[in-house]
Amino acid sequence: MKSFAEIANREDLVEKVAELRRSGAKIALANGCFDLFHVGHIRYLAGAKELADILIVGINSDEQVKKLKGENRPFMPDKERAEIISSLRFVDCVTIFDEPTVTELLRAVKPDFHAKGTDYTVDSVPEREIVREYGGQTVIVGDPKDHSSTDLIQLVSGKP
């Protein structure tokens, strides 16, 4: 049984990716907040892994989740969210990024595939041009967007 995936900083991740590329591995990168993990996240990440030999998952830092989702978020600190993601058998490496978007991580890693969930289309992914510039491909994976952490929070809190 696989142990937890590595949780790497940007510098170590770039070195690891270079080594993996030398061995011929294809790389996919998926990203998100992953606050209050749910089945939609599993299906998204499983779909991303089907694209490549190696799946790297970028997780928004606590500061960025707060900016994206509101003052009361995230519910779990980024290191705990990273640990949860790293425990999934189809995840090979996890990194936390502190920029407002995944752009800089994409530029550093240059994955063969940038996987996004079904709440996007290939044409609506904000980073699609960056991925095209270095020769990568943006791919939509996962099940229909019927799950969200926000919906789960509203259900549990009883607030619409």
C-alpha positions as CSV (number, residue, x, y, z in Angstrom):
1,M,0.0,0.0,0.0
2,K,1.2,3.5,-0.9
3,S,2.3,5.8,1.9
4,F,1.3,9.5,1.8
5,A,2.4,11.5,-1.2
6,E,5.1,14.0,-0.8
7,I,4.2,17.6,0.3
8,A,6.8,19.7,-1.4
9,N,7.7,23.4,-1.6
10,R,7.9,25.0,-5.0
11,E,11.7,24.6,-5.4
12,D,11.7,20.9,-4.4
13,L,8.7,20.3,-6.7
14,V,10.4,21.9,-9.7
15,E,13.5,19.6,-9.1
16,K,11.2,16.5,-8.7
17,V,9.3,17.3,-11.9
18,A,12.6,17.7,-13.9
19,E,13.7,14.3,-12.6
20,L,10.4,12.7,-13.5
21,R,10.4,14.2,-17.0
22,R,13.9,12.8,-17.6
23,S,12.4,9.4,-16.9
24,G,9.6,10.1,-19.5
25,A,6.7,10.7,-17.1
26,K,3.7,12.7,-18.1
27,I,2.6,15.2,-15.5
28,A,-0.9,16.5,-14.6
29,L,-1.6,19.3,-12.2
30,A,-4.9,19.9,-10.5
31,N,-5.6,22.7,-8.1
32,G,-8.2,24.0,-5.6
33,C,-9.0,25.1,-2.1
34,F,-10.2,21.6,-1.0
35,D,-11.8,23.1,2.1
36,L,-14.3,20.5,3.5
37,F,-13.4,17.7,1.2
38,H,-16.2,16.0,-0.6
39,V,-16.9,13.3,-3.3
40,G,-16.7,15.9,-6.1
41,H,-13.1,16.5,-5.1
42,I,-12.4,12.8,-5.2
43,R,-13.9,12.5,-8.7
44,Y,-12.0,15.5,-9.9
45,L,-8.6,14.3,-8.7
46,A,-9.2,10.7,-9.9
47,G,-10.1,12.1,-13.3
48,A,-6.9,14.2,-13.3
49,K,-4.8,11.2,-12.5
50,E,-6.2,9.3,-15.5
51,L,-4.5,11.9,-17.7
52,A,-0.9,11.3,-16.7
53,D,1.7,9.2,-14.8
54,I,2.1,11.7,-12.1
55,L,-0.6,13.9,-10.4
56,I,0.5,17.0,-8.6
57,V,-2.1,18.9,-6.6
58,G,-1.8,22.6,-5.9
59,I,-3.6,23.8,-2.8
60,N,-4.5,27.4,-2.2
61,S,-2.9,28.8,1.0
62,D,-5.0,29.9,3.9
63,E,-4.6,33.5,3.0
64,Q,-5.8,32.9,-0.6
65,V,-8.8,30.8,0.5
66,K,-9.8,33.6,2.9
67,K,-9.7,36.1,-0.1
68,L,-11.6,33.7,-2.4
69,K,-14.2,32.3,0.0
70,G,-14.6,34.8,2.8
71,E,-13.4,35.8,6.2
72,N,-14.6,32.6,7.9
73,R,-12.7,30.3,5.6
74,P,-10.9,28.0,5.4
75,F,-12.2,25.7,8.0
76,M,-9.0,23.6,7.9
77,P,-5.5,25.0,7.7
78,D,-3.6,24.5,4.5
79,K,-1.1,22.0,6.0
80,E,-4.1,19.8,7.1
81,R,-5.8,20.1,3.7
82,A,-2.5,19.1,2.1
83,E,-2.1,16.1,4.4
84,I,-5.7,14.9,3.5
85,I,-5.0,15.3,-0.3
86,S,-1.6,13.6,0.1
87,S,-3.3,10.5,1.6
88,L,-5.2,9.7,-1.7
89,R,-3.7,6.8,-3.6
90,F,-3.8,8.6,-6.9
91,V,-2.0,11.7,-5.7
92,D,1.7,11.7,-6.2
93,C,2.7,15.1,-4.8
94,V,1.1,18.1,-3.1
95,T,2.2,21.7,-2.9
96,I,0.6,24.8,-1.3
97,F,0.7,28.0,-3.4
98,D,0.2,31.5,-2.0
99,E,-0.4,33.4,-5.2
100,P,-4.0,34.5,-6.0
101,T,-4.1,32.2,-9.0
102,V,-2.3,29.0,-10.1
103,T,-0.5,30.8,-12.9
104,E,2.9,30.9,-11.2
105,L,2.7,27.3,-10.2
106,L,1.9,26.4,-13.8
107,R,4.8,28.4,-15.1
108,A,7.2,26.7,-12.7
109,V,6.0,23.1,-13.2
110,K,4.8,23.3,-16.8
111,P,2.6,20.2,-16.5
112,D,1.6,18.3,-19.6
113,F,-2.0,18.6,-18.5
114,H,-3.7,21.2,-16.4
115,A,-6.9,19.5,-15.1
116,K,-9.9,21.6,-14.1
117,G,-13.3,20.6,-12.8
118,T,-16.6,20.6,-14.7
119,D,-17.5,24.0,-13.4
120,Y,-15.2,25.2,-16.2
121,T,-15.0,24.7,-19.9
122,V,-11.6,24.6,-21.7
123,D,-12.4,28.1,-23.0
124,S,-13.3,29.5,-19.6
125,V,-10.2,28.3,-17.7
126,P,-8.4,31.6,-16.8
127,E,-4.9,30.0,-17.2
128,R,-5.6,28.3,-20.5
129,E,-3.3,30.7,-22.5
130,I,-0.4,30.2,-20.2
131,V,-0.8,26.4,-20.5
132,R,-0.9,26.7,-24.3
133,E,2.2,29.0,-24.3
134,Y,4.4,26.3,-22.9
135,G,2.8,23.5,-25.0
136,G,0.5,21.9,-22.3
137,Q,-3.1,21.0,-22.6
138,T,-6.1,22.2,-20.4
139,V,-8.5,19.3,-19.7
140,I,-11.8,19.2,-18.0
141,V,-12.3,16.2,-15.6
142,G,-14.6,14.9,-12.9
143,D,-18.3,14.6,-12.5
144,P,-20.9,17.4,-13.0
145,K,-20.5,20.1,-10.5
146,D,-23.2,18.8,-8.1
147,H,-21.1,19.2,-5.0
148,S,-19.5,22.1,-3.3
149,S,-18.0,22.9,0.1
150,T,-20.2,26.0,0.2
151,D,-23.3,24.0,-0.3
152,L,-22.2,21.6,2.4
153,I,-21.6,24.5,4.8
154,Q,-25.0,25.8,4.1
155,L,-26.6,22.4,4.7
156,V,-24.8,21.9,8.0
157,S,-25.4,25.4,9.3
158,G,-29.0,25.5,8.2
159,K,-28.4,28.9,6.5
160,P,-29.2,29.4,2.8
